[in-house]
């Protein structure tokens, strides 16, 4: 049974019971409708609605969005609850999200346990509320607060919800509190749908639209949510409900919603494989991080934020003040954004040990230095003594994991990790096993991802990372377009218009052009001599233009401020093109995007073909959470499937006429096109 009912005196109790999140599917809707009829037939004084398990309800069953929706419909059901002769009380705990909050809004009285999360996060999957959320919310909390919540998908705690009027009470035992309410008084409370939302001038809504466009660029659902909230000022509730439902259905069938749902499910499916779950491995209550560069300090900060104890080791050549200043920047930024209170920051700092000695026990030792392979090997080998024999060693060195492992006493306990944007609030961890890496080391990588709240992706045991291979191909394509006639700012603007968080040249300026340069030098011995080489980035290194850290890279950063176009870079590209005899052309934004995206798709397809990446979905996760690919396009391979393998093949064939080496299509693309299958459906 998915809805349980019982009666005690003149009080009815209705409990939702569809673990794990009490999703409101067809069975719940039927059960609630029957409960309304039951309560009215019993002549009850009140009904107390709650959820079994760990939460009230996380809302509608997202997997049912593409299927025909049978009756009873949720908006009609909520109207029945709201207009019932027997008043309903919502007694929530854990979370009331989406349809779960809409269910609470239809009740006459709302109580939540401390810490309960409430909100309408549907915009995150490309839709708006479909059962009155955009119409009841502004009537209950006012238009201004509704504009803060629904278009952003932001959730609030029970305490904040009480302060803004979203709920009536916060109590440790919401059901017991509900039992004390006066039935006659409950019956006199005005239903939310009959309240007045007030009125705001049009410029307030325009400001909200601009803010939504800034924080969620390219996404449609936030804009439609604002439209619906604005309409609630003057439109009768029932008319607003009809309009909201029409918008919901329109968006639920849109390409954006399908893409966002694809990422939603892929993210939740990214977890430790069952075969590793019972593996014996070291605890990660303490982690040692070697190196105080950006990756080292960023990783140390993320670990401290997760509540772990961290030993940060300064290596030879590290500036004495670099660790402290790097960590200070991270803590200051977190304090400014409200992620930390001063008290919590002090407690997190107290869990840090900054030292020059590689001593002390730790479950994981993470090498983030940029030392040459032989130096890294000496350091890692010195750690595998009797005190740390059980620890897992991890390195950010790419590639060369197998080479490092062969020089270690315990090669099975070494694993590679790719940690883009390690100090950010959301991100990726690529787990990169070598040929000898044991299950315990791989499982430790997944443990680290879980502790840091990152999305884990397991790459093939071929040395290197999915993300870094894609970034290298992306940079090559961008620099080729630069050599052939475009500017860095034209390329970046074209990719940002597509939806990337930033363009490839700005991203290189942030990471440092010297890192990409070092990778190019490592590839010199194995580079295909027939493959076109673009020397502009090497000239930048010669000029000391390494990116933001030197005040100039592909852009200038005068006074350490924002980026400014640098005509010197355009002149360099022109000079190199003339020297190479390149006949330059004027690519428009569409052609720039076409070339860079085809380059990425082709490289991704080749990784699938090699077995370097396990699935198209893994590549989607890497590109969304590691490369800044627009989430609302579903990731690189989901986007490629919207084009279709045949279209991708056609585009590569056209470009191969000008460069058959660079634009040679992966065999997998031709196979998918010939078989009429998607990249997502391809399996080895």
C-alpha positions as CSV (number, residue, x, y, z in Angstrom):
1,X,0.0,0.0,0.0
2,X,1.4,3.4,-1.0
3,X,-1.0,5.6,1.1
4,X,-1.9,4.5,4.6
5,X,-5.0,5.8,6.4
6,X,-6.2,5.4,10.0
7,X,-8.5,7.2,12.4
8,X,-8.1,8.1,16.0
9,X,-11.2,9.9,17.4
10,X,-12.1,12.7,15.0
11,X,-8.5,12.9,13.5
12,X,-7.5,11.1,10.4
13,X,-3.9,10.2,9.6
14,X,-2.7,9.8,6.0
15,X,0.9,8.7,5.4
16,X,2.8,8.6,2.1
17,X,4.8,5.4,1.6
18,X,6.7,5.0,-1.6
19,X,10.4,4.7,-0.6
20,X,12.9,6.1,-0.9
21,X,11.6,9.6,-1.5
22,X,7.8,9.2,-1.5
23,X,7.6,10.2,-5.2
24,X,4.0,11.2,-6.2
25,X,3.2,8.7,-8.9
26,X,-0.1,7.3,-10.0
27,X,-0.6,5.0,-6.9
28,X,0.0,7.9,-4.5
29,X,-2.4,10.1,-6.4
30,X,-5.1,7.4,-6.4
31,X,-4.5,6.8,-2.7
32,X,-4.7,10.4,-1.8
33,X,-8.0,10.9,-3.7
34,X,-9.4,7.9,-1.9
35,X,-8.2,9.4,1.4
36,X,-10.1,12.6,0.7
37,X,-13.3,10.7,0.1
38,X,-12.6,8.5,3.2
39,X,-12.1,11.6,5.5
40,X,-15.2,13.3,4.3
41,X,-17.3,10.1,4.6
42,X,-16.0,9.7,8.2
43,X,-16.9,13.2,9.2
44,X,-13.5,13.9,10.6
45,X,-12.4,17.1,12.2
46,X,-8.9,17.2,10.6
47,X,-6.5,15.1,8.5
48,X,-2.8,15.0,9.3
49,X,-0.7,14.3,6.2
50,X,2.8,13.0,6.6
51,X,5.4,10.8,4.9
52,X,7.1,7.6,6.1
53,X,10.8,7.1,5.8
54,X,13.3,9.8,5.5
55,X,11.2,12.6,4.0
56,X,7.7,14.0,3.3
57,X,8.0,13.8,-0.5
58,X,10.5,14.8,-3.2
59,X,7.7,15.4,-5.7
60,X,6.5,13.8,-8.9
61,X,8.1,10.7,-10.4
62,X,10.4,12.3,-13.0
63,X,10.7,9.0,-15.0
64,X,7.0,9.3,-15.9
65,X,7.3,12.6,-17.7
66,X,7.5,11.1,-21.1
67,X,4.6,8.6,-20.6
68,X,0.9,9.4,-21.0
69,X,-0.4,10.7,-17.7
70,X,-3.5,8.9,-16.3
71,X,-6.1,10.3,-13.9
72,X,-6.3,11.5,-11.3
73,X,-4.2,14.5,-12.2
74,X,-2.2,16.2,-9.4
75,X,-3.7,19.7,-9.9
76,X,-7.2,18.3,-9.6
77,X,-6.2,16.2,-6.6
78,X,-4.7,19.2,-4.8
79,X,-7.8,21.3,-5.5
80,X,-9.9,18.5,-3.8
81,X,-7.6,18.5,-0.8
82,X,-7.7,22.3,-0.5
83,X,-11.5,22.6,-0.9
84,X,-12.4,19.6,1.2
85,X,-14.9,20.0,4.0
86,X,-12.3,18.4,6.2
87,X,-9.2,20.6,6.6
88,X,-5.8,18.9,5.9
89,X,-2.6,19.6,7.9
90,X,0.8,18.9,6.3
91,X,3.3,17.6,8.8
92,X,6.7,17.4,7.0
93,X,10.2,16.2,7.7
94,X,13.3,15.7,5.7
95,X,12.3,17.3,2.5
96,X,9.2,18.7,0.7
97,X,10.2,19.4,-2.9
98,X,8.4,20.1,-6.1
99,X,5.1,18.3,-6.0
100,X,5.7,17.6,-2.3
101,X,5.7,21.3,-1.5
102,X,2.7,21.8,-3.8
103,X,0.9,19.2,-1.7
104,X,1.8,21.1,1.4
105,X,0.5,24.4,-0.2
106,X,-2.9,22.8,-0.8
107,X,-3.2,22.0,3.0
108,X,-4.8,24.5,5.4
109,X,-1.9,24.4,7.8
110,X,1.8,23.5,7.3
111,X,4.2,22.3,9.9
112,X,7.8,21.0,9.4
113,X,10.5,19.5,11.5
114,X,13.7,21.5,12.0
115,X,16.1,21.3,9.0
116,X,13.4,20.2,6.6
117,X,14.3,21.4,3.0
118,X,11.4,23.0,1.1
119,X,11.4,24.3,-2.5
120,X,10.3,24.1,-6.1
121,X,13.5,22.8,-7.9
122,X,11.7,21.8,-11.1
123,X,13.6,24.3,-13.2
124,X,16.7,22.1,-12.6
125,X,15.1,19.5,-14.9
126,X,13.8,22.1,-17.4
127,X,10.1,22.4,-16.3
128,X,8.0,24.6,-14.1
129,X,5.7,23.5,-11.3
130,X,2.8,21.6,-12.7
131,X,0.3,21.5,-9.9
132,X,-0.2,25.1,-8.7
133,X,3.3,25.9,-7.4
134,X,3.7,29.2,-9.3
135,X,0.2,30.2,-8.4
136,X,-0.1,29.3,-4.7
137,X,3.4,30.3,-3.8
138,X,3.1,34.0,-4.6
139,X,-0.3,34.1,-2.9
140,X,1.2,32.7,0.3
141,X,4.7,34.3,0.6
142,X,4.2,37.3,-1.8
143,X,5.5,38.0,-5.3
144,X,9.0,39.1,-4.3
145,X,9.8,35.9,-2.3
146,X,8.2,33.7,-5.0
147,X,10.5,35.3,-7.5
148,X,13.5,34.4,-5.3
149,X,12.5,30.8,-5.0
150,X,10.6,29.3,-8.1
151,X,12.8,30.6,-11.0
152,X,16.0,29.7,-9.2
153,X,14.9,26.3,-7.8
154,X,16.4,27.4,-4.5
155,X,15.4,25.4,-1.4
156,X,15.0,26.8,2.1
157,X,15.1,25.3,5.5
158,X,12.1,25.0,7.7
159,X,13.3,27.9,9.8
160,X,13.6,30.2,6.8
161,X,10.3,28.9,5.5
162,X,8.6,29.9,8.7
163,X,10.2,33.3,8.6
164,X,8.8,34.0,5.1
165,X,5.4,32.5,5.8
166,X,5.8,29.4,3.6
167,X,4.9,27.2,6.6
168,X,3.1,28.0,9.8
169,X,5.2,26.2,12.5
170,X,8.5,24.5,13.0
171,X,8.4,21.6,15.5
172,X,10.5,18.5,16.3
173,X,7.3,16.4,16.1
174,X,5.1,17.9,13.4
175,X,2.4,15.2,13.7
176,X,2.1,15.7,17.5
177,X,1.9,19.4,17.0
178,X,-0.8,19.0,14.4
179,X,-2.8,17.0,16.8
180,X,-3.1,20.0,19.1
181,X,-4.6,22.3,16.4
182,X,-8.2,23.5,16.9
183,X,-10.4,21.9,14.2
184,X,-12.9,24.7,14.2
185,X,-10.2,27.3,13.7
186,X,-8.6,25.2,10.9
187,X,-11.9,25.2,9.1
188,X,-12.0,29.0,9.1
189,X,-8.5,29.4,7.6
190,X,-8.7,30.8,4.1
191,X,-7.3,28.4,1.4
192,X,-4.1,29.6,-0.2
193,X,-5.7,29.8,-3.6
194,X,-8.1,32.4,-2.3
195,X,-5.3,34.7,-1.0
196,X,-4.1,37.8,-2.9
197,X,-0.5,37.8,-4.2
198,X,-0.3,41.6,-4.2
199,X,1.2,43.5,-7.1
200,X,4.7,44.6,-8.3
201,X,5.7,47.0,-11.1
202,X,6.8,45.4,-14.4
203,X,10.4,46.4,-13.9
204,X,10.7,44.0,-10.9
205,X,9.9,41.1,-13.2
206,X,12.2,42.4,-15.9
207,X,15.0,42.5,-13.3
208,X,14.2,38.9,-12.3
209,X,14.4,37.8,-15.9
210,X,17.8,39.4,-16.3
211,X,19.0,37.8,-13.2
212,X,17.7,34.4,-14.3
213,X,19.4,34.9,-17.6
214,X,22.7,35.7,-15.9
215,X,22.7,32.8,-13.4
216,X,21.0,30.2,-15.7
217,X,21.9,31.4,-19.2
218,X,20.1,29.8,-22.1
219,X,17.5,28.0,-19.9
220,X,13.9,28.5,-20.7
221,X,12.1,27.2,-17.6
222,X,13.2,30.0,-15.2
223,X,11.9,32.6,-17.6
224,X,8.5,30.8,-17.9
225,X,8.3,30.5,-14.1
226,X,8.7,34.3,-13.9
227,X,5.9,34.8,-16.5
228,X,3.6,32.6,-14.5
229,X,4.3,34.3,-11.2
230,X,3.7,37.7,-12.9
231,X,0.4,36.4,-14.2
232,X,-0.7,35.4,-10.7
233,X,-1.2,39.1,-9.9
234,X,-4.3,39.5,-12.0
235,X,-5.3,36.1,-13.3
236,X,-8.0,34.1,-11.4
237,X,-6.4,31.1,-9.7
238,X,-8.2,28.5,-11.8
239,X,-7.1,30.2,-15.0
240,X,-3.5,30.5,-13.7
241,X,-3.6,26.8,-13.0
242,X,-4.6,26.0,-16.6
243,X,-1.9,28.2,-18.0
244,X,0.7,26.7,-15.6
245,X,-0.3,23.2,-16.7
246,X,0.0,24.1,-20.4
247,X,3.5,25.5,-19.8
248,X,4.5,22.5,-17.8
249,X,3.5,20.1,-20.6
250,X,5.1,22.2,-23.2
251,X,8.4,22.3,-21.3
252,X,8.3,18.6,-20.3
253,X,8.5,17.6,-24.0
254,X,11.2,20.1,-24.8
255,X,14.8,19.2,-25.8
256,X,16.0,21.2,-22.8
257,X,14.0,19.2,-20.3
258,X,15.1,15.9,-21.8
259,X,18.7,17.0,-21.7
260,X,18.5,18.2,-18.1
261,X,16.7,15.0,-17.0
262,X,19.4,13.0,-18.8
263,X,22.1,14.7,-16.7
264,X,19.9,14.4,-13.5
265,X,19.7,10.6,-13.8
266,X,23.3,10.2,-15.0
267,X,24.6,12.2,-12.0
268,X,22.6,10.0,-9.6
269,X,23.7,6.8,-11.3
270,X,27.4,7.8,-10.9
271,X,28.4,5.9,-7.9
272,X,30.8,3.2,-6.7
273,X,30.2,-0.1,-8.6
274,X,28.6,-2.8,-6.5
275,X,31.7,-5.1,-7.0
276,X,33.8,-2.5,-5.0
277,X,31.3,-1.8,-2.2
278,X,32.6,-4.4,0.2
279,X,36.3,-3.9,-0.6
280,X,38.5,-3.4,2.5
281,X,40.2,0.0,2.3
282,X,41.6,2.6,4.5
283,X,39.4,5.2,6.3
284,X,39.6,8.7,4.9
285,X,39.3,10.7,8.2
286,X,42.8,12.1,7.5
287,X,44.3,12.9,4.1
288,X,47.8,14.1,3.3
289,X,48.2,16.4,0.3
290,X,51.6,17.0,-1.3
291,X,52.2,20.3,-3.0
292,X,50.9,23.8,-2.3
293,X,50.1,24.9,-5.8
294,X,46.5,25.7,-6.9
295,X,45.5,22.0,-7.1
296,X,47.1,21.2,-3.7
297,X,45.6,24.1,-1.8
298,X,42.2,23.7,-3.6
299,X,42.1,20.1,-2.7
300,X,43.1,20.7,0.9
301,X,40.4,23.4,1.2
302,X,37.7,21.0,-0.3
303,X,38.7,18.3,2.2
304,X,38.6,20.7,5.1
305,X,35.2,21.9,4.0
306,X,34.1,18.2,4.0
307,X,35.1,17.9,7.7
308,X,38.3,15.9,7.2
309,X,41.7,16.5,8.9
310,X,44.3,17.5,6.3
311,X,48.1,17.5,6.4
312,X,49.3,19.8,3.6
313,X,53.0,19.2,2.8
314,X,55.2,21.9,1.2
315,X,57.5,20.3,-1.3
316,X,60.9,21.6,-2.3
317,X,60.5,24.6,-4.5
318,X,57.2,25.6,-3.0
319,X,57.0,29.2,-1.9
320,X,56.8,29.3,2.0
321,X,53.7,31.6,1.9
322,X,51.9,30.0,-1.1
323,X,50.0,27.4,1.0
324,X,48.7,30.0,3.5
325,X,47.8,32.6,1.0
326,X,46.1,30.1,-1.3
327,X,44.0,28.7,1.5
328,X,43.3,32.2,2.8
329,X,41.8,33.1,-0.6
330,X,39.6,30.0,-0.6
331,X,38.4,30.7,3.0
332,X,37.8,34.4,2.3
333,X,35.8,33.6,-0.8
334,X,33.7,31.0,1.1
335,X,33.0,33.6,3.9
336,X,32.0,36.2,1.3
337,X,29.5,33.9,-0.3
338,X,28.0,32.7,3.0
339,X,29.2,29.1,2.6
340,X,31.0,29.4,6.0
341,X,30.5,31.3,9.2
342,X,33.6,32.7,10.9
343,X,33.2,30.1,13.7
344,X,33.0,27.2,11.2
345,X,36.0,28.6,9.2
346,X,38.0,28.7,12.4
347,X,37.1,25.1,13.2
348,X,38.0,24.0,9.6
349,X,41.3,25.7,9.8
350,X,42.1,24.0,13.1
351,X,41.9,20.6,11.3
352,X,44.8,21.6,9.0
353,X,48.5,20.8,9.6
354,X,50.9,22.6,7.4
355,X,54.4,21.0,7.4
356,X,57.5,20.4,5.4
357,X,57.7,16.7,6.6
358,X,56.0,13.8,4.8
359,X,55.2,12.1,8.0
360,X,52.1,11.0,9.9
361,X,49.4,8.4,9.2
362,X,46.8,9.0,6.6
363,X,44.4,6.8,4.6
364,X,45.1,8.7,1.4
365,X,48.2,10.5,0.3
366,X,47.5,12.7,-2.7
367,X,50.4,14.0,-4.8
368,X,49.5,17.3,-6.6
369,X,53.0,18.4,-7.4
370,X,54.1,19.2,-10.9
371,X,57.6,17.6,-10.5
372,X,59.1,15.5,-13.3
373,X,58.3,11.8,-13.3
374,X,61.5,10.6,-11.6
375,X,61.1,13.1,-8.8
376,X,57.5,12.1,-8.3
377,X,58.5,8.5,-8.2
378,X,61.2,9.1,-5.6
379,X,58.6,10.9,-3.4
380,X,55.9,8.2,-3.7
381,X,58.3,5.4,-3.2
382,X,59.6,7.0,0.0
383,X,56.0,7.0,1.3
384,X,55.4,3.3,0.9
385,X,57.3,2.3,4.1
386,X,56.1,0.4,7.1
387,X,54.0,3.4,8.4
388,X,52.1,4.1,5.2
389,X,52.0,0.6,3.6
390,X,48.2,0.5,3.8
391,X,47.6,4.0,2.6
392,X,46.4,4.6,-1.0
393,X,48.7,6.8,-3.0
394,X,47.0,9.1,-5.6
395,X,48.6,11.3,-8.1
396,X,47.4,14.0,-10.5
397,X,50.3,13.2,-12.9
398,X,48.9,12.6,-16.4
399,X,49.7,10.4,-18.1
400,X,52.3,7.9,-16.7
401,X,50.5,6.2,-13.9
402,X,51.8,2.8,-15.0
403,X,55.3,4.1,-15.2
404,X,55.1,5.5,-11.7
405,X,53.5,2.3,-10.4
406,X,56.3,0.1,-11.8
407,X,58.8,1.9,-9.6
408,X,56.8,1.5,-6.3
409,X,57.1,-1.3,-3.7
410,X,53.3,-1.6,-3.8
411,X,52.2,-0.6,-7.3
412,X,48.7,-1.8,-6.7
413,X,48.0,1.0,-4.3
414,X,48.6,3.8,-6.7
415,X,45.7,5.5,-8.6
416,X,45.4,8.6,-10.7
417,X,42.9,11.3,-10.1
418,X,41.8,14.2,-12.3
419,X,40.4,17.0,-10.1
420,X,39.1,20.0,-12.2
421,X,37.9,23.0,-10.1
422,X,38.7,21.1,-6.9
423,X,37.6,24.0,-4.6
424,X,34.3,24.6,-6.3
425,X,30.9,23.7,-4.9
426,X,30.2,21.2,-7.5
427,X,32.5,19.3,-9.8
428,X,34.0,16.1,-11.1
429,X,36.6,13.5,-10.0
430,X,38.0,11.3,-12.7
431,X,39.3,8.0,-11.2
432,X,42.1,6.7,-13.3
433,X,43.4,3.2,-12.5
434,X,46.6,1.9,-13.8
435,X,47.1,-1.7,-15.1
436,X,48.1,-2.9,-11.6
437,X,45.7,-0.7,-9.5
438,X,43.9,-2.8,-6.9
439,X,40.2,-2.6,-6.1
440,X,40.8,-1.0,-2.7
441,X,42.6,2.0,-4.4
442,X,39.7,2.4,-6.9
443,X,37.1,2.2,-4.2
444,X,39.1,4.9,-2.3
445,X,38.8,7.2,-5.3
446,X,35.0,6.7,-5.2
447,X,35.0,7.4,-1.4
448,X,36.9,10.6,-2.0
449,X,34.3,11.7,-4.6
450,X,31.4,11.0,-2.1
451,X,33.1,12.9,0.7
452,X,33.7,15.9,-1.5
453,X,30.3,15.8,-3.1
454,X,31.8,15.4,-6.5
455,X,30.6,13.3,-9.5
456,X,32.8,10.3,-10.0
457,X,33.7,8.9,-13.4
458,X,35.9,5.8,-13.8
459,X,38.2,6.1,-16.9
460,X,39.7,3.2,-18.8
461,X,43.1,1.9,-17.7
462,X,45.0,3.5,-20.6
463,X,46.8,6.3,-18.9
464,X,45.4,9.8,-18.9
465,X,42.0,11.3,-18.3
466,X,38.8,11.7,-20.4
467,X,38.7,15.4,-19.5
468,X,42.3,16.2,-20.3
469,X,42.1,14.4,-23.7
470,X,39.0,16.4,-24.6
471,X,40.6,19.7,-23.4
472,X,43.7,19.0,-25.5
473,X,41.6,18.4,-28.6
474,X,39.4,21.5,-27.8
475,X,42.5,23.7,-27.4
476,X,44.0,22.3,-30.7
477,X,40.8,23.1,-32.6
478,X,40.5,26.6,-31.0
479,X,44.1,27.4,-31.8
480,X,43.7,26.2,-35.4
481,X,40.7,28.5,-35.8
482,X,42.8,31.3,-34.3
483,X,45.6,30.6,-36.8
484,X,43.2,30.5,-39.7
485,X,41.6,33.9,-39.1
486,X,39.7,34.3,-35.8
487,X,40.7,36.0,-32.6
488,X,40.6,34.5,-29.1
489,X,37.7,36.7,-28.1
490,X,35.7,35.7,-31.2
491,X,36.2,32.1,-30.4
492,X,35.3,32.5,-26.7
493,X,32.2,34.5,-27.5
494,X,31.0,31.9,-29.9
495,X,31.3,29.1,-27.4
496,X,29.8,31.1,-24.5
497,X,26.8,31.8,-26.8
498,X,26.5,28.1,-27.3
499,X,26.3,27.8,-23.5
500,X,29.8,27.0,-22.2
501,X,30.6,28.6,-18.9
502,X,33.6,30.2,-20.6
503,X,35.5,30.0,-23.8
504,X,38.6,27.8,-24.3
505,X,41.1,30.7,-24.3
506,X,39.8,32.3,-21.1
507,X,39.8,28.8,-19.5
508,X,43.5,28.4,-20.5
509,X,44.3,31.8,-19.0
510,X,42.8,30.6,-15.7
511,X,44.6,27.2,-15.6
512,X,47.9,28.6,-17.0
513,X,49.3,28.4,-20.4
514,X,52.4,26.8,-19.0
515,X,50.5,23.6,-18.0
516,X,49.3,23.1,-21.6
517,X,52.8,23.9,-22.8
518,X,54.3,21.2,-20.6
519,X,51.7,18.7,-21.9
520,X,52.6,19.5,-25.5
521,X,56.3,19.0,-24.7
522,X,55.5,15.6,-23.2
523,X,53.8,14.6,-26.5
524,X,56.6,15.8,-28.7
525,X,58.1,12.3,-29.0
526,X,54.8,10.6,-30.0
527,X,53.2,13.4,-32.1
528,X,52.1,12.4,-35.6
529,X,54.5,14.3,-37.9
530,X,51.7,14.6,-40.5
531,X,49.4,16.3,-38.0
532,X,49.3,20.1,-38.3
533,X,51.0,21.9,-35.4
534,X,49.9,25.3,-34.3
535,X,52.8,27.3,-32.7
536,X,51.0,30.4,-31.5
537,X,50.8,29.1,-27.9
538,X,54.5,28.4,-27.8
539,X,55.2,32.0,-28.8
540,X,53.0,33.1,-25.9
541,X,55.2,31.1,-23.5
542,X,58.3,32.7,-25.0
543,X,56.8,36.2,-24.3
544,X,56.0,35.2,-20.7
545,X,52.2,35.4,-21.3
546,X,51.2,32.5,-19.0
547,X,47.6,33.7,-18.2
548,X,46.0,35.5,-15.3
549,X,48.9,34.7,-12.9
550,X,51.3,36.8,-15.0
551,X,48.7,39.5,-15.9
552,X,48.6,38.5,-19.5
553,X,47.8,35.4,-21.5
554,X,45.4,35.2,-24.4
555,X,43.9,38.3,-22.8
556,X,45.4,41.1,-20.7
557,X,44.4,41.6,-17.1
558,X,45.5,45.1,-16.2
559,X,45.8,45.7,-12.5
560,X,44.8,42.1,-11.8
561,X,41.2,42.9,-12.9
562,X,39.0,41.6,-15.7
563,X,40.1,40.4,-19.1
564,X,40.8,42.8,-21.9
565,X,41.3,41.9,-25.6
566,X,45.0,41.9,-26.4
567,X,45.9,43.0,-30.0
568,X,49.4,41.5,-29.6
569,X,47.9,38.0,-29.6
570,X,46.0,38.7,-32.8
571,X,49.2,40.0,-34.4
572,X,51.1,36.9,-33.3
573,X,48.5,34.6,-34.9
574,X,48.7,36.7,-38.1
575,X,52.5,36.6,-38.2
576,X,52.5,32.8,-37.7
577,X,49.9,32.3,-40.4
578,X,51.9,34.4,-42.9
579,X,55.0,32.4,-42.1
580,X,53.2,29.1,-42.6
581,X,51.5,30.3,-45.8
582,X,48.0,30.0,-44.4
583,X,45.3,31.7,-46.4
584,X,43.2,33.2,-43.6
585,X,39.4,33.4,-43.6
586,X,36.7,35.1,-41.6
587,X,34.8,32.4,-39.6
588,X,31.5,33.4,-38.2
589,X,30.3,32.3,-34.7
590,X,28.4,29.4,-36.2
591,X,31.4,28.0,-38.1
592,X,33.6,28.4,-35.1
593,X,31.2,26.4,-33.0
594,X,30.7,23.8,-35.7
595,X,34.5,23.1,-35.9
596,X,35.2,23.0,-32.2
597,X,32.2,20.9,-31.4
598,X,32.9,18.4,-34.1
599,X,36.5,18.1,-32.9
600,X,35.2,17.3,-29.4
601,X,32.6,14.8,-30.6
602,X,35.2,13.1,-32.8
603,X,37.7,12.7,-29.9
604,X,34.9,11.5,-27.6
605,X,33.8,8.9,-30.1
606,X,37.4,7.7,-30.5
607,X,37.6,7.3,-26.7
608,X,34.5,5.2,-26.7
609,X,35.9,3.1,-29.6
610,X,39.2,2.5,-27.7
611,X,37.4,1.6,-24.5
612,X,39.1,4.6,-22.8
613,X,35.6,5.8,-21.8
614,X,33.1,3.3,-20.7
615,X,30.0,5.0,-22.0
616,X,28.6,8.1,-23.7
617,X,27.0,9.0,-20.4
618,X,30.4,9.1,-18.7
619,X,31.6,11.6,-21.3
620,X,28.5,13.7,-20.8
621,X,29.3,13.8,-17.0
622,X,32.9,14.8,-17.7
623,X,31.9,17.5,-20.1
624,X,29.2,19.0,-17.9
625,X,31.0,18.8,-14.6
626,X,34.6,19.2,-15.8
627,X,34.6,21.2,-19.0
628,X,31.7,23.7,-18.5
629,X,29.6,22.2,-21.3
630,X,26.0,23.5,-20.9
631,X,24.1,21.2,-18.6
632,X,20.9,22.1,-20.5
633,X,22.3,20.5,-23.6
634,X,22.8,17.2,-21.8
635,X,26.5,16.8,-22.2
636,X,28.6,16.4,-25.3
637,X,27.4,13.0,-26.5
638,X,23.8,13.7,-25.7
639,X,24.1,16.8,-27.8
640,X,25.8,14.7,-30.5
641,X,22.9,12.4,-30.5
642,X,20.5,15.3,-31.1
643,X,22.5,15.9,-34.3
644,X,22.7,12.2,-35.1
645,X,25.8,10.1,-36.0
646,X,25.1,10.5,-39.7
647,X,25.1,14.3,-39.5
648,X,28.3,14.2,-37.5
649,X,29.9,11.9,-40.1
650,X,28.8,14.2,-42.9
651,X,30.3,17.3,-41.1
652,X,33.7,15.5,-40.5
653,X,33.8,14.3,-44.1
654,X,33.4,17.9,-45.4
655,X,36.2,19.2,-43.2
656,X,38.5,16.3,-44.0
657,X,38.8,17.7,-47.5
658,X,40.9,20.5,-46.0
659,X,42.8,18.4,-43.5
660,X,42.4,14.6,-43.7
661,X,44.6,14.0,-40.7
662,X,43.0,16.3,-38.1
663,X,39.4,15.6,-39.3
664,X,39.6,11.8,-39.9
665,X,36.4,10.5,-38.3
666,X,36.5,7.9,-35.6
667,X,35.4,4.4,-36.9
668,X,32.7,4.4,-34.2
669,X,30.9,7.4,-35.9
670,X,30.6,5.5,-39.1
671,X,29.5,2.4,-37.3
672,X,26.7,4.2,-35.5
673,X,25.6,5.9,-38.7
674,X,25.6,2.7,-40.6
675,X,23.6,0.8,-37.9
676,X,21.2,3.7,-37.4
677,X,21.9,3.8,-33.6
678,X,22.7,6.6,-31.3
679,X,26.1,7.1,-29.5
680,X,24.2,6.4,-26.2
681,X,23.1,3.0,-27.5
682,X,26.6,1.9,-28.7
683,X,28.3,-0.7,-26.6
684,X,31.5,-2.6,-27.1
